[in-house]
Amino acid sequence: MKYLAVFVLFITACVANSDVKTVDTQSATDYLNQGIAFYNKGQPDQAISNFDKAIEINPKFAEAYSNWGLVFL
């Protein structure tokens, strides 16, 4: 019974951690999309700000880095 309780706690912790990552990724994607919209409106400063926020949330978000760099072209 003791091992079952430990197993349940372990699974609960794993599920809780995966939910946090999903929320962060969605937020980073939202900032990316907002940045693209600002860029398309001719507002590069706001685009950069949104790409920066996306990168801050998810430092491995290659698409945010790519779009950030394209603003400077």
PyMOL Python script that loads the backbone (N, CA, C, O; Angstrom):
from pymol import cmd

cmd.read_pdbstr("""\
ATOM      1  N   MET A   1       0.813  -1.182   0.000  1.00  0.00           N
ATOM      2  CA  MET A   1       0.000   0.000   0.000  1.00  0.00           C
ATOM      3  C   MET A   1       0.870   1.265   0.000  1.00  0.00           C
ATOM      4  O   MET A   1       0.537   2.263  -0.640  1.00  0.00           O
ATOM      5  N   LYS A   2       1.989   1.200   0.731  1.00  0.00           N
ATOM      6  CA  LYS A   2       2.906   2.333   0.799  1.00  0.00           C
ATOM      7  C   LYS A   2       3.459   2.656  -0.589  1.00  0.00           C
ATOM      8  O   LYS A   2       3.577   3.827  -0.950  1.00  0.00           O
ATOM      9  N   TYR A   3       3.798   1.631  -1.365  1.00  0.00           N
ATOM     10  CA  TYR A   3       4.349   1.846  -2.700  1.00  0.00           C
ATOM     11  C   TYR A   3       3.304   2.432  -3.644  1.00  0.00           C
ATOM     12  O   TYR A   3       3.637   3.225  -4.525  1.00  0.00           O
ATOM     13  N   LEU A   4       2.062   2.051  -3.467  1.00  0.00           N
ATOM     14  CA  LEU A   4       0.986   2.601  -4.284  1.00  0.00           C
ATOM     15  C   LEU A   4       0.839   4.097  -4.031  1.00  0.00           C
ATOM     16  O   LEU A   4       0.651   4.867  -4.974  1.00  0.00           O
ATOM     17  N   ALA A   5       0.921   4.514  -2.781  1.00  0.00           N
ATOM     18  CA  ALA A   5       0.815   5.932  -2.445  1.00  0.00           C
ATOM     19  C   ALA A   5       1.970   6.724  -3.061  1.00  0.00           C
ATOM     20  O   ALA A   5       1.760   7.822  -3.576  1.00  0.00           O
ATOM     21  N   VAL A   6       3.172   6.185  -3.014  1.00  0.00           N
ATOM     22  CA  VAL A   6       4.334   6.850  -3.609  1.00  0.00           C
ATOM     23  C   VAL A   6       4.160   6.948  -5.117  1.00  0.00           C
ATOM     24  O   VAL A   6       4.472   7.977  -5.715  1.00  0.00           O
ATOM     25  N   PHE A   7       3.666   5.890  -5.727  1.00  0.00           N
ATOM     26  CA  PHE A   7       3.443   5.882  -7.170  1.00  0.00           C
ATOM     27  C   PHE A   7       2.416   6.941  -7.569  1.00  0.00           C
ATOM     28  O   PHE A   7       2.617   7.662  -8.547  1.00  0.00           O
ATOM     29  N   VAL A   8       1.329   7.037  -6.825  1.00  0.00           N
ATOM     30  CA  VAL A   8       0.286   8.023  -7.122  1.00  0.00           C
ATOM     31  C   VAL A   8       0.840   9.439  -6.984  1.00  0.00           C
ATOM     32  O   VAL A   8       0.540  10.295  -7.815  1.00  0.00           O
ATOM     33  N   LEU A   9       1.632   9.699  -5.965  1.00  0.00           N
ATOM     34  CA  LEU A   9       2.243  11.018  -5.801  1.00  0.00           C
ATOM     35  C   LEU A   9       3.190  11.345  -6.956  1.00  0.00           C
ATOM     36  O   LEU A   9       3.233  12.479  -7.432  1.00  0.00           O
ATOM     37  N   PHE A  10       3.936  10.353  -7.393  1.00  0.00           N
ATOM     38  CA  PHE A  10       4.864  10.546  -8.513  1.00  0.00           C
ATOM     39  C   PHE A  10       4.102  10.898  -9.791  1.00  0.00           C
ATOM     40  O   PHE A  10       4.478  11.834 -10.497  1.00  0.00           O
ATOM     41  N   ILE A  11       3.055  10.169 -10.086  1.00  0.00           N
ATOM     42  CA  ILE A  11       2.262  10.428 -11.294  1.00  0.00           C
ATOM     43  C   ILE A  11       1.612  11.810 -11.214  1.00  0.00           C
ATOM     44  O   ILE A  11       1.575  12.537 -12.206  1.00  0.00           O
ATOM     45  N   THR A  12       1.107  12.170 -10.049  1.00  0.00           N
ATOM     46  CA  THR A  12       0.489  13.485  -9.868  1.00  0.00           C
ATOM     47  C   THR A  12       1.503  14.598 -10.133  1.00  0.00           C
ATOM     48  O   THR A  12       1.178  15.592 -10.782  1.00  0.00           O
ATOM     49  N   ALA A  13       2.713  14.437  -9.640  1.00  0.00           N
ATOM     50  CA  ALA A  13       3.756  15.443  -9.858  1.00  0.00           C
ATOM     51  C   ALA A  13       4.113  15.556 -11.334  1.00  0.00           C
ATOM     52  O   ALA A  13       4.330  16.660 -11.833  1.00  0.00           O
ATOM     53  N   CYS A  14       4.176  14.448 -12.026  1.00  0.00           N
ATOM     54  CA  CYS A  14       4.492  14.465 -13.461  1.00  0.00           C
ATOM     55  C   CYS A  14       3.414  15.175 -14.256  1.00  0.00           C
ATOM     56  O   CYS A  14       3.715  15.972 -15.144  1.00  0.00           O
ATOM     57  N   VAL A  15       2.173  14.892 -13.944  1.00  0.00           N
ATOM     58  CA  VAL A  15       1.058  15.521 -14.646  1.00  0.00           C
ATOM     59  C   VAL A  15       1.036  17.025 -14.364  1.00  0.00           C
ATOM     60  O   VAL A  15       0.806  17.823 -15.273  1.00  0.00           O
ATOM     61  N   ALA A  16       1.269  17.405 -13.133  1.00  0.00           N
ATOM     62  CA  ALA A  16       1.274  18.829 -12.782  1.00  0.00           C
ATOM     63  C   ALA A  16       2.374  19.562 -13.531  1.00  0.00           C
ATOM     64  O   ALA A  16       2.152  20.673 -14.014  1.00  0.00           O
ATOM     65  N   ASN A  17       3.554  18.968 -13.638  1.00  0.00           N
ATOM     66  CA  ASN A  17       4.661  19.604 -14.359  1.00  0.00           C
ATOM     67  C   ASN A  17       4.365  19.718 -15.842  1.00  0.00           C
ATOM     68  O   ASN A  17       4.730  20.720 -16.458  1.00  0.00           O
ATOM     69  N   SER A  18       3.722  18.735 -16.434  1.00  0.00           N
ATOM     70  CA  SER A  18       3.434  18.802 -17.861  1.00  0.00           C
ATOM     71  C   SER A  18       2.411  19.889 -18.154  1.00  0.00           C
ATOM     72  O   SER A  18       2.483  20.514 -19.211  1.00  0.00           O
ATOM     73  N   ASP A  19       1.463  20.137 -17.258  1.00  0.00           N
ATOM     74  CA  ASP A  19       0.483  21.198 -17.450  1.00  0.00           C
ATOM     75  C   ASP A  19       1.145  22.564 -17.456  1.00  0.00           C
ATOM     76  O   ASP A  19       0.766  23.426 -18.249  1.00  0.00           O
ATOM     77  N   VAL A  20       2.118  22.779 -16.597  1.00  0.00           N
ATOM     78  CA  VAL A  20       2.811  24.057 -16.546  1.00  0.00           C
ATOM     79  C   VAL A  20       3.541  24.307 -17.856  1.00  0.00           C
ATOM     80  O   VAL A  20       3.500  25.420 -18.379  1.00  0.00           O
ATOM     81  N   LYS A  21       4.195  23.312 -18.386  1.00  0.00           N
ATOM     82  CA  LYS A  21       4.921  23.476 -19.642  1.00  0.00           C
ATOM     83  C   LYS A  21       3.976  23.802 -20.785  1.00  0.00           C
ATOM     84  O   LYS A  21       4.312  24.617 -21.645  1.00  0.00           O
ATOM     85  N   THR A  22       2.812  23.191 -20.816  1.00  0.00           N
ATOM     86  CA  THR A  22       1.846  23.460 -21.877  1.00  0.00           C
ATOM     87  C   THR A  22       1.389  24.915 -21.830  1.00  0.00           C
ATOM     88  O   THR A  22       1.295  25.567 -22.870  1.00  0.00           O
ATOM     89  N   VAL A  23       1.111  25.418 -20.659  1.00  0.00           N
ATOM     90  CA  VAL A  23       0.677  26.805 -20.518  1.00  0.00           C
ATOM     91  C   VAL A  23       1.771  27.746 -20.992  1.00  0.00           C
ATOM     92  O   VAL A  23       1.483  28.706 -21.706  1.00  0.00           O
ATOM     93  N   ASP A  24       3.038  27.494 -20.607  1.00  0.00           N
ATOM     94  CA  ASP A  24       4.148  28.331 -21.041  1.00  0.00           C
ATOM     95  C   ASP A  24       4.298  28.327 -22.550  1.00  0.00           C
ATOM     96  O   ASP A  24       4.510  29.377 -23.155  1.00  0.00           O
ATOM     97  N   THR A  25       4.189  27.162 -23.160  1.00  0.00           N
ATOM     98  CA  THR A  25       4.338  27.065 -24.607  1.00  0.00           C
ATOM     99  C   THR A  25       3.222  27.823 -25.312  1.00  0.00           C
ATOM    100  O   THR A  25       3.468  28.503 -26.308  1.00  0.00           O
ATOM    101  N   GLN A  26       1.995  27.713 -24.804  1.00  0.00           N
ATOM    102  CA  GLN A  26       0.899  28.454 -25.412  1.00  0.00           C
ATOM    103  C   GLN A  26       1.122  29.949 -25.295  1.00  0.00           C
ATOM    104  O   GLN A  26       0.856  30.686 -26.245  1.00  0.00           O
ATOM    105  N   SER A  27       1.593  30.403 -24.177  1.00  0.00           N
ATOM    106  CA  SER A  27       1.842  31.822 -24.002  1.00  0.00           C
ATOM    107  C   SER A  27       2.939  32.302 -24.948  1.00  0.00           C
ATOM    108  O   SER A  27       2.830  33.380 -25.532  1.00  0.00           O
ATOM    109  N   ALA A  28       3.982  31.513 -25.100  1.00  0.00           N
ATOM    110  CA  ALA A  28       5.062  31.877 -26.013  1.00  0.00           C
ATOM    111  C   ALA A  28       4.537  31.942 -27.444  1.00  0.00           C
ATOM    112  O   ALA A  28       4.906  32.840 -28.201  1.00  0.00           O
ATOM    113  N   THR A  29       3.693  31.010 -27.809  1.00  0.00           N
ATOM    114  CA  THR A  29       3.104  31.016 -29.153  1.00  0.00           C
ATOM    115  C   THR A  29       2.201  32.229 -29.337  1.00  0.00           C
ATOM    116  O   THR A  29       2.179  32.834 -30.409  1.00  0.00           O
ATOM    117  N   ASP A  30       1.461  32.582 -28.301  1.00  0.00           N
ATOM    118  CA  ASP A  30       0.607  33.773 -28.379  1.00  0.00           C
ATOM    119  C   ASP A  30       1.448  35.021 -28.618  1.00  0.00           C
ATOM    120  O   ASP A  30       1.108  35.851 -29.461  1.00  0.00           O
ATOM    121  N   TYR A  31       2.549  35.154 -27.872  1.00  0.00           N
ATOM    122  CA  TYR A  31       3.432  36.306 -28.074  1.00  0.00           C
ATOM    123  C   TYR A  31       4.044  36.297 -29.472  1.00  0.00           C
ATOM    124  O   TYR A  31       4.194  37.347 -30.097  1.00  0.00           O
ATOM    125  N   LEU A  32       4.391  35.127 -29.951  1.00  0.00           N
ATOM    126  CA  LEU A  32       4.938  35.034 -31.310  1.00  0.00           C
ATOM    127  C   LEU A  32       3.917  35.541 -32.323  1.00  0.00           C
ATOM    128  O   LEU A  32       4.248  36.349 -33.191  1.00  0.00           O
ATOM    129  N   ASN A  33       2.685  35.070 -32.215  1.00  0.00           N
ATOM    130  CA  ASN A  33       1.645  35.481 -33.157  1.00  0.00           C
ATOM    131  C   ASN A  33       1.359  36.975 -33.067  1.00  0.00           C
ATOM    132  O   ASN A  33       1.125  37.625 -34.087  1.00  0.00           O
ATOM    133  N   GLN A  34       1.375  37.523 -31.857  1.00  0.00           N
ATOM    134  CA  GLN A  34       1.181  38.961 -31.703  1.00  0.00           C
ATOM    135  C   GLN A  34       2.332  39.734 -32.333  1.00  0.00           C
ATOM    136  O   GLN A  34       2.125  40.776 -32.956  1.00  0.00           O
ATOM    137  N   GLY A  35       3.545  39.217 -32.168  1.00  0.00           N
ATOM    138  CA  GLY A  35       4.706  39.859 -32.771  1.00  0.00           C
ATOM    139  C   GLY A  35       4.622  39.871 -34.283  1.00  0.00           C
ATOM    140  O   GLY A  35       4.954  40.874 -34.916  1.00  0.00           O
ATOM    141  N   ILE A  36       4.188  38.785 -34.861  1.00  0.00           N
ATOM    142  CA  ILE A  36       4.021  38.708 -36.322  1.00  0.00           C
ATOM    143  C   ILE A  36       2.968  39.717 -36.777  1.00  0.00           C
ATOM    144  O   ILE A  36       3.145  40.390 -37.793  1.00  0.00           O
ATOM    145  N   ALA A  37       1.877  39.820 -36.027  1.00  0.00           N
ATOM    146  CA  ALA A  37       0.821  40.776 -36.379  1.00  0.00           C
ATOM    147  C   ALA A  37       1.351  42.210 -36.318  1.00  0.00           C
ATOM    148  O   ALA A  37       1.063  43.012 -37.207  1.00  0.00           O
ATOM    149  N   PHE A  38       2.118  42.536 -35.284  1.00  0.00           N
ATOM    150  CA  PHE A  38       2.700  43.889 -35.191  1.00  0.00           C
ATOM    151  C   PHE A  38       3.658  44.144 -36.351  1.00  0.00           C
ATOM    152  O   PHE A  38       3.667  45.235 -36.920  1.00  0.00           O
ATOM    153  N   TYR A  39       4.457  43.151 -36.701  1.00  0.00           N
ATOM    154  CA  TYR A  39       5.387  43.325 -37.818  1.00  0.00           C
ATOM    155  C   TYR A  39       4.634  43.597 -39.118  1.00  0.00           C
ATOM    156  O   TYR A  39       5.017  44.467 -39.900  1.00  0.00           O
ATOM    157  N   ASN A  40       3.556  42.841 -39.338  1.00  0.00           N
ATOM    158  CA  ASN A  40       2.765  43.023 -40.557  1.00  0.00           C
ATOM    159  C   ASN A  40       2.078  44.383 -40.595  1.00  0.00           C
ATOM    160  O   ASN A  40       1.754  44.873 -41.676  1.00  0.00           O
ATOM    161  N   LYS A  41       1.851  44.999 -39.446  1.00  0.00           N
ATOM    162  CA  LYS A  41       1.253  46.335 -39.372  1.00  0.00           C
ATOM    163  C   LYS A  41       2.306  47.433 -39.489  1.00  0.00           C
ATOM    164  O   LYS A  41       1.968  48.617 -39.465  1.00  0.00           O
ATOM    165  N   GLY A  42       3.576  47.054 -39.615  1.00  0.00           N
ATOM    166  CA  GLY A  42       4.647  48.037 -39.715  1.00  0.00           C
ATOM    167  C   GLY A  42       5.076  48.599 -38.374  1.00  0.00           C
ATOM    168  O   GLY A  42       5.525  49.743 -38.296  1.00  0.00           O
ATOM    169  N   GLN A  43       4.944  47.808 -37.315  1.00  0.00           N
ATOM    170  CA  GLN A  43       5.331  48.237 -35.976  1.00  0.00           C
ATOM    171  C   GLN A  43       6.431  47.318 -35.440  1.00  0.00           C
ATOM    172  O   GLN A  43       6.169  46.457 -34.600  1.00  0.00           O
ATOM    173  N   PRO A  44       7.667  47.501 -35.930  1.00  0.00           N
ATOM    174  CA  PRO A  44       8.746  46.581 -35.566  1.00  0.00           C
ATOM    175  C   PRO A  44       9.119  46.597 -34.085  1.00  0.00           C
ATOM    176  O   PRO A  44       9.504  45.560 -33.545  1.00  0.00           O
ATOM    177  N   ASP A  45       9.017  47.736 -33.420  1.00  0.00           N
ATOM    178  CA  ASP A  45       9.378  47.792 -31.995  1.00  0.00           C
ATOM    179  C   ASP A  45       8.452  46.912 -31.150  1.00  0.00           C
ATOM    180  O   ASP A  45       8.908  46.206 -30.251  1.00  0.00           O
ATOM    181  N   GLN A  46       7.164  46.959 -31.443  1.00  0.00           N
ATOM    182  CA  GLN A  46       6.218  46.123 -30.715  1.00  0.00           C
ATOM    183  C   GLN A  46       6.424  44.650 -31.056  1.00  0.00           C
ATOM    184  O   GLN A  46       6.262  43.779 -30.202  1.00  0.00           O
ATOM    185  N   ALA A  47       6.782  44.379 -32.312  1.00  0.00           N
ATOM    186  CA  ALA A  47       7.050  43.000 -32.721  1.00  0.00           C
ATOM    187  C   ALA A  47       8.231  42.438 -31.931  1.00  0.00           C
ATOM    188  O   ALA A  47       8.159  41.327 -31.407  1.00  0.00           O
ATOM    189  N   ILE A  48       9.312  43.205 -31.849  1.00  0.00           N
ATOM    190  CA  ILE A  48      10.498  42.765 -31.110  1.00  0.00           C
ATOM    191  C   ILE A  48      10.153  42.507 -29.651  1.00  0.00           C
ATOM    192  O   ILE A  48      10.600  41.522 -29.063  1.00  0.00           O
ATOM    193  N   SER A  49       9.358  43.396 -29.073  1.00  0.00           N
ATOM    194  CA  SER A  49       8.967  43.234 -27.673  1.00  0.00           C
ATOM    195  C   SER A  49       8.222  41.915 -27.453  1.00  0.00           C
ATOM    196  O   SER A  49       8.469  41.216 -26.469  1.00  0.00           O
ATOM    197  N   ASN A  50       7.325  41.582 -28.354  1.00  0.00           N
ATOM    198  CA  ASN A  50       6.583  40.326 -28.234  1.00  0.00           C
ATOM    199  C   ASN A  50       7.479  39.118 -28.469  1.00  0.00           C
ATOM    200  O   ASN A  50       7.337  38.108 -27.780  1.00  0.00           O
ATOM    201  N   PHE A  51       8.390  39.200 -29.420  1.00  0.00           N
ATOM    202  CA  PHE A  51       9.326  38.090 -29.645  1.00  0.00           C
ATOM    203  C   PHE A  51      10.219  37.895 -28.425  1.00  0.00           C
ATOM    204  O   PHE A  51      10.525  36.764 -28.046  1.00  0.00           O
ATOM    205  N   ASP A  52      10.637  39.007 -27.810  1.00  0.00           N
ATOM    206  CA  ASP A  52      11.441  38.912 -26.581  1.00  0.00           C
ATOM    207  C   ASP A  52      10.681  38.178 -25.478  1.00  0.00           C
ATOM    208  O   ASP A  52      11.257  37.345 -24.778  1.00  0.00           O
ATOM    209  N   LYS A  53       9.404  38.479 -25.319  1.00  0.00           N
ATOM    210  CA  LYS A  53       8.590  37.818 -24.301  1.00  0.00           C
ATOM    211  C   LYS A  53       8.441  36.325 -24.594  1.00  0.00           C
ATOM    212  O   LYS A  53       8.488  35.499 -23.682  1.00  0.00           O
ATOM    213  N   ALA A  54       8.259  35.987 -25.874  1.00  0.00           N
ATOM    214  CA  ALA A  54       8.145  34.580 -26.254  1.00  0.00           C
ATOM    215  C   ALA A  54       9.434  33.833 -25.937  1.00  0.00           C
ATOM    216  O   ALA A  54       9.393  32.702 -25.452  1.00  0.00           O
ATOM    217  N   ILE A  55      10.565  34.451 -26.204  1.00  0.00           N
ATOM    218  CA  ILE A  55      11.870  33.839 -25.933  1.00  0.00           C
ATOM    219  C   ILE A  55      12.115  33.731 -24.429  1.00  0.00           C
ATOM    220  O   ILE A  55      12.711  32.761 -23.961  1.00  0.00           O
ATOM    221  N   GLU A  56      11.662  34.715 -23.684  1.00  0.00           N
ATOM    222  CA  GLU A  56      11.818  34.675 -22.227  1.00  0.00           C
ATOM    223  C   GLU A  56      11.037  33.494 -21.635  1.00  0.00           C
ATOM    224  O   GLU A  56      11.515  32.824 -20.719  1.00  0.00           O
ATOM    225  N   ILE A  57       9.840  33.247 -22.161  1.00  0.00           N
ATOM    226  CA  ILE A  57       9.026  32.136 -21.677  1.00  0.00           C
ATOM    227  C   ILE A  57       9.618  30.800 -22.102  1.00  0.00           C
ATOM    228  O   ILE A  57       9.672  29.854 -21.316  1.00  0.00           O
ATOM    229  N   ASN A  58      10.065  30.732 -23.364  1.00  0.00           N
ATOM    230  CA  ASN A  58      10.605  29.484 -23.893  1.00  0.00           C
ATOM    231  C   ASN A  58      11.922  29.779 -24.615  1.00  0.00           C
ATOM    232  O   ASN A  58      11.910  30.073 -25.810  1.00  0.00           O
ATOM    233  N   PRO A  59      13.052  29.706 -23.913  1.00  0.00           N
ATOM    234  CA  PRO A  59      14.344  30.043 -24.508  1.00  0.00           C
ATOM    235  C   PRO A  59      14.762  29.157 -25.692  1.00  0.00           C
ATOM    236  O   PRO A  59      15.711  29.490 -26.401  1.00  0.00           O
ATOM    237  N   LYS A  60      14.076  28.057 -25.907  1.00  0.00           N
ATOM    238  CA  LYS A  60      14.409  27.166 -27.025  1.00  0.00           C
ATOM    239  C   LYS A  60      13.426  27.325 -28.188  1.00  0.00           C
ATOM    240  O   LYS A  60      13.345  26.444 -29.044  1.00  0.00           O
ATOM    241  N   PHE A  61      12.689  28.414 -28.233  1.00  0.00           N
ATOM    242  CA  PHE A  61      11.652  28.649 -29.238  1.00  0.00           C
ATOM    243  C   PHE A  61      12.299  29.231 -30.494  1.00  0.00           C
ATOM    244  O   PHE A  61      12.387  30.449 -30.647  1.00  0.00           O
ATOM    245  N   ALA A  62      12.744  28.366 -31.379  1.00  0.00           N
ATOM    246  CA  ALA A  62      13.508  28.774 -32.561  1.00  0.00           C
ATOM    247  C   ALA A  62      12.724  29.722 -33.456  1.00  0.00           C
ATOM    248  O   ALA A  62      13.301  30.648 -34.026  1.00  0.00           O
ATOM    249  N   GLU A  63      11.439  29.508 -33.588  1.00  0.00           N
ATOM    250  CA  GLU A  63      10.642  30.364 -34.467  1.00  0.00           C
ATOM    251  C   GLU A  63      10.611  31.811 -33.965  1.00  0.00           C
ATOM    252  O   GLU A  63      10.594  32.746 -34.766  1.00  0.00           O
ATOM    253  N   ALA A  64      10.605  31.994 -32.648  1.00  0.00           N
ATOM    254  CA  ALA A  64      10.635  33.351 -32.092  1.00  0.00           C
ATOM    255  C   ALA A  64      11.978  34.018 -32.401  1.00  0.00           C
ATOM    256  O   ALA A  64      12.014  35.191 -32.771  1.00  0.00           O
ATOM    257  N   TYR A  65      13.076  33.281 -32.252  1.00  0.00           N
ATOM    258  CA  TYR A  65      14.392  33.824 -32.598  1.00  0.00           C
ATOM    259  C   TYR A  65      14.456  34.188 -34.083  1.00  0.00           C
ATOM    260  O   TYR A  65      14.976  35.242 -34.448  1.00  0.00           O
ATOM    261  N   SER A  66      13.936  33.324 -34.918  1.00  0.00           N
ATOM    262  CA  SER A  66      13.965  33.548 -36.359  1.00  0.00           C
ATOM    263  C   SER A  66      13.200  34.818 -36.740  1.00  0.00           C
ATOM    264  O   SER A  66      13.697  35.650 -37.498  1.00  0.00           O
ATOM    265  N   ASN A  67      12.004  34.951 -36.210  1.00  0.00           N
ATOM    266  CA  ASN A  67      11.208  36.144 -36.512  1.00  0.00           C
ATOM    267  C   ASN A  67      11.840  37.397 -35.929  1.00  0.00           C
ATOM    268  O   ASN A  67      11.790  38.463 -36.542  1.00  0.00           O
ATOM    269  N   TRP A  68      12.429  37.275 -34.756  1.00  0.00           N
ATOM    270  CA  TRP A  68      13.132  38.396 -34.138  1.00  0.00           C
ATOM    271  C   TRP A  68      14.227  38.901 -35.080  1.00  0.00           C
ATOM    272  O   TRP A  68      14.378  40.106 -35.281  1.00  0.00           O
ATOM    273  N   GLY A  69      14.990  37.959 -35.658  1.00  0.00           N
ATOM    274  CA  GLY A  69      16.061  38.320 -36.583  1.00  0.00           C
ATOM    275  C   GLY A  69      15.539  38.902 -37.888  1.00  0.00           C
ATOM    276  O   GLY A  69      16.161  39.802 -38.452  1.00  0.00           O
ATOM    277  N   LEU A  70      14.407  38.402 -38.378  1.00  0.00           N
ATOM    278  CA  LEU A  70      13.848  38.899 -39.634  1.00  0.00           C
ATOM    279  C   LEU A  70      13.421  40.357 -39.548  1.00  0.00           C
ATOM    280  O   LEU A  70      13.436  41.066 -40.554  1.00  0.00           O
ATOM    281  N   VAL A  71      13.044  40.806 -38.373  1.00  0.00           N
ATOM    282  CA  VAL A  71      12.656  42.201 -38.203  1.00  0.00           C
ATOM    283  C   VAL A  71      13.813  43.121 -38.570  1.00  0.00           C
ATOM    284  O   VAL A  71      13.587  44.220 -39.075  1.00  0.00           O
ATOM    285  N   PHE A  72      15.036  42.696 -38.326  1.00  0.00           N
ATOM    286  CA  PHE A  72      16.205  43.535 -38.596  1.00  0.00           C
ATOM    287  C   PHE A  72      16.638  43.512 -40.060  1.00  0.00           C
ATOM    288  O   PHE A  72      17.488  44.305 -40.465  1.00  0.00           O
ATOM    289  N   LEU A  73      16.074  42.628 -40.842  1.00  0.00           N
ATOM    290  CA  LEU A  73      16.398  42.610 -42.277  1.00  0.00           C
ATOM    291  C   LEU A  73      15.672  43.729 -42.973  1.00  0.00           C
ATOM    292  O   LEU A  73      15.806  43.892 -44.185  1.00  0.00           O
TER     293      LEU A  73
END
""", "prot")
cmd.dss("prot")
cmd.show_as("cartoon", "prot")
cmd.util.cbc("prot")
cmd.orient("prot")
